[in-house]
Amino acid sequence: MQLTAPASRRTGVRDTDGMAVASFVLGLLGLLVLNVFLGPIAIVLATVALLRGTARRGRAWLGLALGIADLVVLVAFMQADSTISWSF
C-alpha cells in the first residue's frame, strides 16, 4: 500500500530553481548595496544552481553575471575613491 504520490520531478529541482532566483535577486541588489557580500553569494548560488541542473538557467546565468558585475563595480569604486566602501 502506497501512502504518497510518486514524485513527478527530480528531488531538489525546486531548491535549485530557488537558488537561481535568489542569485538573480541578490546580484541585482548587490549593484546598489553591500556588493562586497552580495556579489560573491550571488556567484556561489548561481554556480551551484547551474551545476545541479536548474530549470531556470537564464536566471542563474543572470545572477552569475550580476554577481560578477557587483565585484567589478566594487573594484571600480575602490580605484576611484581609494577606499573599500563607496556611497552615493
Long-range contacts (C-beta under 8 A, 24 or more apart in sequence): 12-52, 13-53, 13-54, 13-55, 15-52, 16-48, 16-49, 16-52, 16-53, 16-54, 16-55, 17-49, 17-54, 17-55, 17-56, 19-45, 19-46, 19-48, 19-49, 19-52, 19-54, 19-60, 20-45, 20-46, 20-49, 20-50, 20-54, 20-56, 20-57, 20-59, 20-60, 20-63, 21-56, 21-59, 21-63, 22-63, 23-49, 23-59, 23-60, 23-63, 23-64, 23-66, 23-67, 24-59, 24-60, 24-62, 24-63, 24-66, 25-63, 26-63, 26-67, 27-62, 27-63, 27-64, 27-65, 27-66, 27-67, 27-69, 27-70, 28-66, 30-66, 30-67, 30-70, 31-66, 31-69, 31-70, 31-73, 35-70, 35-71, 35-73, 35-74, 36-74, 36-84, 36-85, 38-67, 38-70, 39-67, 39-68, 39-69, 39-70, 39-71, 39-74, 40-67, 40-71, 41-67, 42-66, 42-67, 42-70, 43-67, 43-68, 43-71
